[in-house]
Amino acid sequence: MKKALIAGLTSVSIFALGTTASAQDMSTTAPGATSPQEGSTATPTDSDATAGDIVVTAQRRKERVTTVPISITVASQAQLERQQVNTITDLSRIAPSLEINSAPNQNTGGGGSIRGVGTQTFSAGATPSVGIVVDQVSQGNANISDLFDVARIEVLKGPQGTLFGLTTSAGVINIATNAPDPSSFSARVRTELSDAGTAGSEFGNQIVQGLVNIPVDANSALRVSGLANLRQGPNRNLAQGGYNDSNRYGVRARYMWSPSDALSVNVIGDYTRGTVSYGGDFFTFVRATVADTQALTRCGITPGVGNKDICTTLNPEQKTQNFGGSLQVDYQAEPFTVTSISAFRRTTLSAGVGTINRVDGLATQLYTGPTKGDTSLITQELRISSPANETFEYTWGLFLSNQRTVQQPERFRITVALPFGTIPVVDSPGALNNITDESMAVFGQTTIHATKQLSLLVGGRYTAAKLSLDNTPVDAALNPSRLNSEKFSYKLGAQYQFTRATMAYAFAARGFKGGQIALPNGLPPIVLQPEIPMSYEAGIKSTLLRGWVLDLSAFYSEIGNFQTQNCLVAAGSAQLVCLQSNIDGVKSRGAELNLFGQVTRNLSVNTGFIYAKTTYPDGFSGSDSSDLTGKQLAFSPRYKFTFSGEYEQPLTDVFSAFIAGDAIWKSKIRYEQTSNPDTQFKQHWLIGGRLGVRTADERYSLGIFARNLFNQHEPSLFLASGGSVLGLYGPQSYRQVGLQLDAKF
């Protein structure tokens, strides 16, 4: 069936390649657009601008990346497609400072960390340390999972609370989608096709993305884009045969209207739904006890690093929906611009009955589900911004948010197999949890251009937050379930422009991440205090060669009340328990180098390296009672290198050949707050690439690709319990080989 689907999609794509409709470049900047197109070669307004300038909106206005006084990694649309960045989880490949560790069945900000600091809890009451912002809208815990028709992604490092909403204490992933273009009609079809077992591919994935841009009149246009993402594996169910399926479908519509030079209106709506079989990307056995090994052997499972086999007759199929909309209005009320952004987003999840180990016949089993969860987020932002290139530049505003998460009671049962039969040990109906997270903030940032070279930066944000939990049947009198917090965060900095191409900067910033109410399985709620980082950074930026950007920075950060969790499978019960806590005094310090952009006309290279020593404080003991003083934080590699590049060589007047490569190197990673070597993963390389041909006008291309060519089984999570070790593996953990086709009309 899947091979037939691949053949059909390939036929459609090849037919598209033969179409002679007129093509248009999908990355054209639309007149009146409120954000620049895919951070590549948009031209600033000053007269000495060059075609190689990379433009970003890291400070909520269009600026050359080399003039923004923070460390930024920018990935253009071309780079994202070359590296096959199709989901939030894939973003780990674009920047050395960024890691994404998505938690099972959860969607708390994507689980991102920057420079080793990020959300290490996936309870429903957690909010991310790394905020995800899409088209200027903060996503909270209802963020998107798929990336398509994206113009640019900016990874902003360090506290960003003076300009961005919700919790952005470690940084921001700033995503801009392509804006509608009123000047002409255009369309595109893009595919990535692989099949499990074909050409060495360890799993199958068929991705089809398409878009159409429709001019309405001279001042407005509609852009509609969509995707189908169908995946088979990597987990394989030996009891029923076949891989676990993950199928998602999504659509986005964006309408832009600019009735005058002073007014611009953007309306955006999107919807995505998905289904996942057999629990999706979940735990498999890396090592097993003697008793469990007998059951695994009967199913044909061999425990080991990279094991992707499960064996269950239960199918806790998961269904998700994610949808939202936003209205942005920009009005130039001289001498400033007024911007209003109203947004709503909702995500829902439901799952059936399953077991944590997904293997039938084990001596001890934990059954979970059925369950349903619902998260909705309403935000309103109002801000005023001064004109650019003034002596006194400012952005001031108000931000309101209301996030509500409802978790239906989830039953969990623990059974133990005895010689005379199976008996229940625990049978809990669970609880109805209703979490409300409200916040109000007044924010602003001002840049004073004291001289032509020297600029001073002052920013601040006052946040008042209210977090509450209605938990039935837990006794609120015995278990605190309310948390009110007020905090002022700030940023002070300076920058010096040596030449138009080179700038140095330094800043100090105090961030803020709201508290959380954690809900460990079967235990009373745990209230975590707000997380407060104090960060310092100094750096230099310069434009090299034709347009290659150098971004070099050194950083130091100390986090008060760092919010973390420690997950373990309780010995003798098979129950997964994650206990949340605050750790005071976590430190992150190091240096980072990024080079991105166009080296020559035919060569594009994005590369970077980071040394991030992110450590536990003095006297900190792990869950195994080992001393972790000064040890690297869980989920945080101390060293990481990234590379992505493409070289194009004309073959004829009509065709060009291209070769692309990407590589990631990471040092050793620990996955638990222990010294257990079994829950650490070795230093390793992840190598991939692409080879193909495209037409000279870049309308059509055809290529073959490989991801994780040498099949390194880097996990998302390791868990140890007694003599067993469980691993959580996703598609990034296995080799993928396939075919890529692209057609623009």
Rosetta blueprint (number, residue, H / E / L):
1 M L
2 K H
3 K H
4 A H
5 L H
6 I H
7 A H
8 G H
9 L H
10 T H
11 S H
12 V H
13 S H
14 I H
15 F H
16 A H
17 L H
18 G L
19 T L
20 T L
21 A L
22 S L
23 A L
24 Q L
25 D L
26 M L
27 S L
28 T L
29 T L
30 A L
31 P L
32 G L
33 A L
34 T L
35 S L
36 P L
37 Q L
38 E L
39 G L
40 S L
41 T L
42 A L
43 T L
44 P L
45 T L
46 D L
47 S L
48 D L
49 A L
50 T L
51 A L
52 G L
53 D L
54 I L
55 V E
56 V E
57 T L
58 A L
59 Q L
60 R L
61 R L
62 K L
63 E E
64 R E
65 V H
66 T H
67 T H
68 V L
69 P L
70 I L
71 S L
72 I E
73 T E
74 V E
75 A E
76 S E
77 Q H
78 A H
79 Q H
80 L H
81 E H
82 R H
83 Q L
84 Q L
85 V L
86 N L
87 T E
88 I H
89 T H
90 D H
91 L H
92 S H
93 R H
94 I L
95 A L
96 P L
97 S L
98 L E
99 E E
100 I E
101 N L
102 S L
103 A L
104 P L
105 N L
106 Q L
107 N L
108 T L
109 G H
110 G H
111 G H
112 G E
113 S E
114 I E
115 R L
116 G L
117 V E
118 G E
119 T L
120 Q L
121 T L
122 F L
123 S L
124 A L
125 G L
126 A L
127 T L
128 P L
129 S L
130 V E
131 G E
132 I E
133 V E
134 V E
135 D L
136 Q L
137 V E
138 S E
139 Q L
140 G L
141 N L
142 A L
143 N L
144 I L
145 S L
146 D E
147 L L
148 F L
149 D L
150 V E
151 A E
152 R E
153 I E
154 E E
155 V E
156 L E
157 K E
158 G L
159 P L
160 Q L
161 G L
162 T L
163 L L
164 F L
165 G L
166 L L
167 T L
168 T L
169 S L
170 A L
171 G E
172 V E
173 I E
174 N E
175 I E
176 A E
177 T E
178 N L
179 A L
180 P L
181 D L
182 P L
183 S L
184 S L
185 F L
186 S E
187 A E
188 R E
189 V E
190 R E
191 T E
192 E E
193 L E
194 S E
195 D L
196 A L
197 G L
198 T L
199 A L
200 G L
201 S L
202 E L
203 F L
204 G E
205 N E
206 Q E
207 I E
208 V E
209 Q E
210 G E
211 L E
212 V E
213 N E
214 I E
215 P E
216 V E
217 D E
218 A L
219 N L
220 S E
221 A E
222 L E
223 R E
224 V E
225 S E
226 G E
227 L E
228 A E
229 N E
230 L E
231 R E
232 Q E
233 G E
234 P E
235 N E
236 R E
237 N E
238 L L
239 A L
240 Q L
241 G L
242 G L
243 Y E
244 N E
245 D E
246 S E
247 N E
248 R E
249 Y E
250 G E
251 V E
252 R E
253 A E
254 R E
255 Y E
256 M E
257 W E
258 S L
259 P L
260 S L
261 D L
262 A L
263 L E
264 S E
265 V E
266 N E
267 V E
268 I E
269 G E
270 D E
271 Y E
272 T E
273 R E
274 G E
275 T E
276 V E
277 S L
278 Y L
279 G L
280 G L
281 D L
282 F L
283 F E
284 T E
285 F E
286 V E
287 R E
288 A L
289 T L
290 V H
291 A H
292 D H
293 T H
294 Q H
295 A H
296 L H
297 T H
298 R H
299 C H
300 G L
301 I L
302 T L
303 P L
304 G L
305 V L
306 G L
307 N L
308 K L
309 D E
310 I E
311 C E
312 T L
313 T L
314 L L
315 N L
316 P L
317 E L
318 Q E
319 K E
320 T E
321 Q E
322 N E
323 F E
324 G E
325 G E
326 S E
327 L E
328 Q E
329 V E
330 D E
331 Y E
332 Q E
333 A E
334 E L
335 P L
336 F E
337 T E
338 V E
339 T E
340 S E
341 I E
342 S E
343 A E
344 F E
345 R E
346 R E
347 T E
348 T E
349 L E
350 S E
351 A E
352 G L
353 V L
354 G E
355 T E
356 I L
357 N L
358 R L
359 V E
360 D L
361 G L
362 L L
363 A L
364 T E
365 Q E
366 L E
367 Y E
368 T E
369 G L
370 P L
371 T E
372 K E
373 G E
374 D E
375 T E
376 S E
377 L E
378 I E
379 T E
380 Q E
381 E E
382 L E
383 R E
384 I E
385 S E
386 S L
387 P L
388 A L
389 N L
390 E L
391 T L
392 F E
393 E E
394 Y E
395 T E
396 W E
397 G E
398 L E
399 F E
400 L E
401 S E
402 N E
403 Q E
404 R E
405 T E
406 V E
407 Q E
408 Q L
409 P L
410 E L
411 R L
412 F E
413 R E
414 I E
415 T E
416 V E
417 A E
418 L E
419 P L
420 F L
421 G E
422 T E
423 I E
424 P E
425 V E
426 V E
427 D E
428 S E
429 P L
430 G L
431 A L
432 L E
433 N E
434 N E
435 I E
436 T E
437 D E
438 E E
439 S E
440 M E
441 A E
442 V E
443 F E
444 G E
445 Q E
446 T E
447 T E
448 I E
449 H E
450 A L
451 T L
452 K L
453 Q L
454 L E
455 S E
456 L E
457 L E
458 V E
459 G E
460 G E
461 R E
462 Y E
463 T E
464 A E
465 A E
466 K E
467 L E
468 S E
469 L E
470 D E
471 N E
472 T E
473 P L
474 V L
475 D L
476 A L
477 A L
478 L L
479 N L
480 P L
481 S L
482 R E
483 L E
484 N E
485 S E
486 E E
487 K E
488 F E
489 S E
490 Y E
491 K E
492 L E
493 G E
494 A E
495 Q E
496 Y E
497 Q E
498 F E
499 T E
500 R L
501 A L
502 T E
503 M E
504 A E
505 Y E
506 A E
507 F E
508 A E
509 A E
510 R E
511 G L
512 F L
513 K E
514 G L
515 G L
516 Q E
517 I E
518 A E
519 L L
520 P L
521 N L
522 G L
523 L L
524 P L
525 P L
526 I E
527 V E
528 L E
529 Q L
530 P L
531 E E
532 I E
533 P E
534 M E
535 S E
536 Y E
537 E E
538 A E
539 G E
540 I E
541 K E
542 S E
543 T E
544 L E
545 L L
546 R L
547 G L
548 W E
549 V E
550 L E
551 D E
552 L E
553 S E
554 A E
555 F E
556 Y E
557 S E
558 E E
559 I E
560 G E
561 N L
562 F E
563 Q E
564 T E
565 Q E
566 N E
567 C E
568 L E
569 V E
570 A L
571 A L
572 G L
573 S L
574 A L
575 Q L
576 L E
577 V E
578 C E
579 L E
580 Q E
581 S E
582 N E
583 I E
584 D L
585 G L
586 V E
587 K E
588 S E
589 R E
590 G E
591 A E
592 E E
593 L E
594 N E
595 L E
596 F E
597 G L
598 Q E
599 V L
600 T L
601 R L
602 N L
603 L E
604 S E
605 V E
606 N E
607 T E
608 G E
609 F E
610 I E
611 Y E
612 A E
613 K E
614 T E
615 T E
616 Y L
617 P L
618 D L
619 G L
620 F L
621 S E
622 G L
623 S L
624 D L
625 S L
626 S L
627 D E
628 L L
629 T L
630 G L
631 K L
632 Q E
633 L L
634 A L
635 F L
636 S L
637 P L
638 R L
639 Y E
640 K E
641 F E
642 T E
643 F E
644 S E
645 G E
646 E E
647 Y E
648 E E
649 Q E
650 P E
651 L L
652 T L
653 D L
654 V L
655 F E
656 S E
657 A E
658 F E
659 I E
660 A E
661 G E
662 D E
663 A E
664 I E
665 W E
666 K E
667 S L
668 K L
669 I E
670 R E
671 Y L
672 E L
673 Q L
674 T L
675 S L
676 N L
677 P H
678 D H
679 T H
680 Q E
681 F E
682 K L
683 Q L
684 H E
685 W E
686 L E
687 I E
688 G E
689 G E
690 R E
691 L E
692 G E
693 V E
694 R E
695 T E
696 A L
697 D L
698 E L
699 R L
700 Y E
701 S E
702 L E
703 G E
704 I E
705 F E
706 A E
707 R E
708 N L
709 L L
710 F L
711 N L
712 Q L
713 H L
714 E L
715 P L
716 S L
717 L E
718 F E
719 L E
720 A E
721 S E
722 G L
723 G L
724 S E
725 V E
726 L E
727 G E
728 L E
729 Y L
730 G L
731 P H
732 Q H
733 S H
734 Y L
735 R L
736 Q E
737 V E
738 G E
739 L E
740 Q E
741 L E
742 D E
743 A E
744 K E
745 F L
